[in-house]
Amino acid sequence: MINASHNPQLYSDIIFFEKIYRKYLPLMRKIAYETTYDYNISDDLVHDAFIKLADKFDLLQELDEKKRVAYITRTIRNISLDYNKKTNIRNQKKHDLFDDSIIDSIPDLSLITM
């Protein structure tokens, strides 16, 4: 465990990132939900976005507020769209496993008379 009290810069960085998290979490959740329509997935994607944003910590500190908001919203939007794209491809592959000719070979039971 890192003791931030012995490192003023580290403490300052932690405070900055916590402010970013608290300030933008609702907006990021909203954007992710509007893309996925699933609260659980949205939360996962927001956390993925914060991990990605942590890698760009220095950049986030340098940006003015408008550019920071744009960067954060673009990050969560891209992550959400990528998720949807991967999910749609995965679902399409599952659908492609079933050949429509199989469905055509199933007899229509309503035509059978008793």
C-alpha atoms as an extended CHARMM CRD file, in Angstrom:
* protein
*
       114  EXT
         1         1  MET       CA              0.0000000000        0.0000000000        0.0000000000  PROA      1               0.0000000000
         2         2  ILE       CA              1.3000000000        3.4340000000       -0.9200000000  PROA      2               0.0000000000
         3         3  ASN       CA              1.3190000000        6.0660000000        1.7950000000  PROA      3               0.0000000000
         4         4  ALA       CA              0.3610000000        9.2840000000        0.0180000000  PROA      4               0.0000000000
         5         5  SER       CA              0.8870000000       11.4120000000        3.1210000000  PROA      5               0.0000000000
         6         6  HSD       CA              4.6630000000       11.1660000000        2.6080000000  PROA      6               0.0000000000
         7         7  ASN       CA              4.4250000000       12.2770000000       -1.0010000000  PROA      7               0.0000000000
         8         8  PRO       CA              2.5350000000       15.5670000000       -1.4950000000  PROA      8               0.0000000000
         9         9  GLN       CA              2.5050000000       15.2050000000       -5.3080000000  PROA      9               0.0000000000
        10        10  LEU       CA              1.0110000000       11.7340000000       -5.1180000000  PROA      10              0.0000000000
        11        11  TYR       CA             -1.6090000000       12.9830000000       -2.6740000000  PROA      11              0.0000000000
        12        12  SER       CA             -2.4470000000       15.8550000000       -5.0330000000  PROA      12              0.0000000000
        13        13  ASP       CA             -2.7300000000       13.4400000000       -7.9720000000  PROA      13              0.0000000000
        14        14  ILE       CA             -5.0650000000       11.1640000000       -6.0210000000  PROA      14              0.0000000000
        15        15  ILE       CA             -7.2800000000       14.1040000000       -5.0710000000  PROA      15              0.0000000000
        16        16  PHE       CA             -7.3750000000       15.2930000000       -8.7040000000  PROA      16              0.0000000000
        17        17  PHE       CA             -8.3630000000       11.8750000000      -10.0450000000  PROA      17              0.0000000000
        18        18  GLU       CA            -10.9800000000       11.4310000000       -7.3300000000  PROA      18              0.0000000000
        19        19  LYS       CA            -12.5030000000       14.7920000000       -8.3280000000  PROA      19              0.0000000000
        20        20  ILE       CA            -12.5700000000       13.6960000000      -11.9620000000  PROA      20              0.0000000000
        21        21  TYR       CA            -14.2520000000       10.4450000000      -10.9420000000  PROA      21              0.0000000000
        22        22  ARG       CA            -16.9130000000       12.0810000000       -8.7960000000  PROA      22              0.0000000000
        23        23  LYS       CA            -17.6080000000       14.8820000000      -11.2700000000  PROA      23              0.0000000000
        24        24  TYR       CA            -17.8790000000       12.8350000000      -14.4630000000  PROA      24              0.0000000000
        25        25  LEU       CA            -19.1870000000        9.4750000000      -13.2450000000  PROA      25              0.0000000000
        26        26  PRO       CA            -22.8790000000       10.3840000000      -13.7650000000  PROA      26              0.0000000000
        27        27  LEU       CA            -22.2480000000       11.7690000000      -17.2510000000  PROA      27              0.0000000000
        28        28  MET       CA            -20.1800000000        8.7420000000      -18.2450000000  PROA      28              0.0000000000
        29        29  ARG       CA            -22.8160000000        6.3350000000      -16.9380000000  PROA      29              0.0000000000
        30        30  LYS       CA            -25.4760000000        8.1960000000      -18.9380000000  PROA      30              0.0000000000
        31        31  ILE       CA            -23.4580000000        8.0220000000      -22.1540000000  PROA      31              0.0000000000
        32        32  ALA       CA            -22.6690000000        4.3300000000      -21.6750000000  PROA      32              0.0000000000
        33        33  TYR       CA            -26.3070000000        3.5090000000      -20.8940000000  PROA      33              0.0000000000
        34        34  GLU       CA            -27.5640000000        5.4150000000      -23.9560000000  PROA      34              0.0000000000
        35        35  THR       CA            -25.3090000000        3.1960000000      -26.0370000000  PROA      35              0.0000000000
        36        36  THR       CA            -25.8640000000       -0.1860000000      -24.3550000000  PROA      36              0.0000000000
        37        37  TYR       CA            -29.2670000000        0.0970000000      -22.6170000000  PROA      37              0.0000000000
        38        38  ASP       CA            -27.9000000000       -2.0620000000      -19.8160000000  PROA      38              0.0000000000
        39        39  TYR       CA            -26.9690000000       -0.6020000000      -16.4140000000  PROA      39              0.0000000000
        40        40  ASN       CA            -24.5920000000       -3.4020000000      -15.4280000000  PROA      40              0.0000000000
        41        41  ILE       CA            -22.6840000000       -3.2880000000      -18.6800000000  PROA      41              0.0000000000
        42        42  SER       CA            -22.6460000000        0.5040000000      -18.5330000000  PROA      42              0.0000000000
        43        43  ASP       CA            -20.9980000000        0.4190000000      -15.1210000000  PROA      43              0.0000000000
        44        44  ASP       CA            -18.3780000000       -2.0330000000      -16.3720000000  PROA      44              0.0000000000
        45        45  LEU       CA            -17.6450000000        0.1570000000      -19.3850000000  PROA      45              0.0000000000
        46        46  VAL       CA            -17.3300000000        3.2660000000      -17.2170000000  PROA      46              0.0000000000
        47        47  HSD       CA            -14.7860000000        1.5080000000      -15.0390000000  PROA      47              0.0000000000
        48        48  ASP       CA            -12.9010000000        0.3960000000      -18.1460000000  PROA      48              0.0000000000
        49        49  ALA       CA            -12.9090000000        4.0140000000      -19.2920000000  PROA      49              0.0000000000
        50        50  PHE       CA            -11.4910000000        5.2250000000      -15.9810000000  PROA      50              0.0000000000
        51        51  ILE       CA             -8.6920000000        2.6960000000      -16.2530000000  PROA      51              0.0000000000
        52        52  LYS       CA             -7.9450000000        4.0250000000      -19.7150000000  PROA      52              0.0000000000
        53        53  LEU       CA             -8.1420000000        7.6170000000      -18.4480000000  PROA      53              0.0000000000
        54        54  ALA       CA             -5.7280000000        6.8300000000      -15.6360000000  PROA      54              0.0000000000
        55        55  ASP       CA             -3.1280000000        6.0720000000      -18.3160000000  PROA      55              0.0000000000
        56        56  LYS       CA             -3.7020000000        9.6070000000      -19.6560000000  PROA      56              0.0000000000
        57        57  PHE       CA             -3.5050000000       11.2470000000      -16.2410000000  PROA      57              0.0000000000
        58        58  ASP       CA             -0.8830000000       13.8380000000      -17.2120000000  PROA      58              0.0000000000
        59        59  LEU       CA             -2.8860000000       14.8410000000      -20.2740000000  PROA      59              0.0000000000
        60        60  LEU       CA             -6.0740000000       15.2250000000      -18.2250000000  PROA      60              0.0000000000
        61        61  GLN       CA             -4.2860000000       17.5750000000      -15.8540000000  PROA      61              0.0000000000
        62        62  GLU       CA             -3.0220000000       19.7370000000      -18.7060000000  PROA      62              0.0000000000
        63        63  LEU       CA             -6.3480000000       20.1060000000      -20.5160000000  PROA      63              0.0000000000
        64        64  ASP       CA             -8.6760000000       22.9930000000      -19.8090000000  PROA      64              0.0000000000
        65        65  GLU       CA            -12.1650000000       22.0720000000      -18.5940000000  PROA      65              0.0000000000
        66        66  LYS       CA            -13.8800000000       22.0480000000      -22.0180000000  PROA      66              0.0000000000
        67        67  LYS       CA            -11.2410000000       19.8530000000      -23.6030000000  PROA      67              0.0000000000
        68        68  ARG       CA            -11.1700000000       17.5760000000      -20.5670000000  PROA      68              0.0000000000
        69        69  VAL       CA            -14.9500000000       17.0260000000      -20.7990000000  PROA      69              0.0000000000
        70        70  ALA       CA            -14.6520000000       16.3470000000      -24.5230000000  PROA      70              0.0000000000
        71        71  TYR       CA            -11.8010000000       13.8720000000      -23.9740000000  PROA      71              0.0000000000
        72        72  ILE       CA            -13.6490000000       12.0250000000      -21.2070000000  PROA      72              0.0000000000
        73        73  THR       CA            -16.9480000000       11.8330000000      -23.0920000000  PROA      73              0.0000000000
        74        74  ARG       CA            -15.1990000000       10.6980000000      -26.2850000000  PROA      74              0.0000000000
        75        75  THR       CA            -13.3950000000        7.9870000000      -24.3170000000  PROA      75              0.0000000000
        76        76  ILE       CA            -16.5650000000        6.5010000000      -22.8200000000  PROA      76              0.0000000000
        77        77  ARG       CA            -18.4730000000        6.8500000000      -26.0800000000  PROA      77              0.0000000000
        78        78  ASN       CA            -15.7570000000        4.9850000000      -28.0150000000  PROA      78              0.0000000000
        79        79  ILE       CA            -15.5200000000        2.2410000000      -25.4020000000  PROA      79              0.0000000000
        80        80  SER       CA            -19.3110000000        1.8290000000      -25.4520000000  PROA      80              0.0000000000
        81        81  LEU       CA            -19.4930000000        1.7520000000      -29.2470000000  PROA      81              0.0000000000
        82        82  ASP       CA            -16.6400000000       -0.7640000000      -29.3970000000  PROA      82              0.0000000000
        83        83  TYR       CA            -18.5080000000       -2.9520000000      -26.9250000000  PROA      83              0.0000000000
        84        84  ASN       CA            -21.6640000000       -2.8010000000      -29.0490000000  PROA      84              0.0000000000
        85        85  LYS       CA            -19.7210000000       -3.5970000000      -32.1860000000  PROA      85              0.0000000000
        86        86  LYS       CA            -18.0470000000       -6.6310000000      -30.5720000000  PROA      86              0.0000000000
        87        87  THR       CA            -21.3560000000       -7.8300000000      -29.1430000000  PROA      87              0.0000000000
        88        88  ASN       CA            -23.1180000000       -7.5050000000      -32.4920000000  PROA      88              0.0000000000
        89        89  ILE       CA            -20.3350000000       -9.4150000000      -34.2590000000  PROA      89              0.0000000000
        90        90  ARG       CA            -20.4830000000      -12.1300000000      -31.5870000000  PROA      90              0.0000000000
        91        91  ASN       CA            -24.2750000000      -12.3700000000      -31.9200000000  PROA      91              0.0000000000
        92        92  GLN       CA            -24.0290000000      -12.4850000000      -35.7160000000  PROA      92              0.0000000000
        93        93  LYS       CA            -21.5480000000      -15.3640000000      -35.5010000000  PROA      93              0.0000000000
        94        94  LYS       CA            -23.9420000000      -17.2480000000      -33.2080000000  PROA      94              0.0000000000
        95        95  HSD       CA            -26.7700000000      -16.6490000000      -35.6630000000  PROA      95              0.0000000000
        96        96  ASP       CA            -24.6350000000      -17.8420000000      -38.5770000000  PROA      96              0.0000000000
        97        97  LEU       CA            -24.1280000000      -21.1930000000      -36.8440000000  PROA      97              0.0000000000
        98        98  PHE       CA            -27.7420000000      -22.0390000000      -37.5960000000  PROA      98              0.0000000000
        99        99  ASP       CA            -28.4630000000      -22.7670000000      -41.2130000000  PROA      99              0.0000000000
       100       100  ASP       CA            -31.8970000000      -21.6690000000      -42.3980000000  PROA      100             0.0000000000
       101       101  SER       CA            -32.2360000000      -24.9090000000      -44.3610000000  PROA      101             0.0000000000
       102       102  ILE       CA            -32.4920000000      -26.7550000000      -41.0410000000  PROA      102             0.0000000000
       103       103  ILE       CA            -35.5830000000      -24.7580000000      -40.2120000000  PROA      103             0.0000000000
       104       104  ASP       CA            -37.0590000000      -25.5530000000      -43.6380000000  PROA      104             0.0000000000
       105       105  SER       CA            -36.5650000000      -29.2930000000      -43.0350000000  PROA      105             0.0000000000
       106       106  ILE       CA            -38.7280000000      -29.3120000000      -39.8880000000  PROA      106             0.0000000000
       107       107  PRO       CA            -42.1680000000      -30.6450000000      -40.7580000000  PROA      107             0.0000000000
       108       108  ASP       CA            -45.1700000000      -28.4240000000      -40.2360000000  PROA      108             0.0000000000
       109       109  LEU       CA            -47.1330000000      -30.2910000000      -37.5710000000  PROA      109             0.0000000000
       110       110  SER       CA            -50.2630000000      -28.3030000000      -38.2570000000  PROA      110             0.0000000000
       111       111  LEU       CA            -50.6120000000      -30.1370000000      -41.6010000000  PROA      111             0.0000000000
       112       112  ILE       CA            -50.7440000000      -33.5540000000      -39.9380000000  PROA      112             0.0000000000
       113       113  THR       CA            -54.3050000000      -34.7620000000      -39.4490000000  PROA      113             0.0000000000
       114       114  MET       CA            -55.2190000000      -37.1040000000      -36.6720000000  PROA      114             0.0000000000
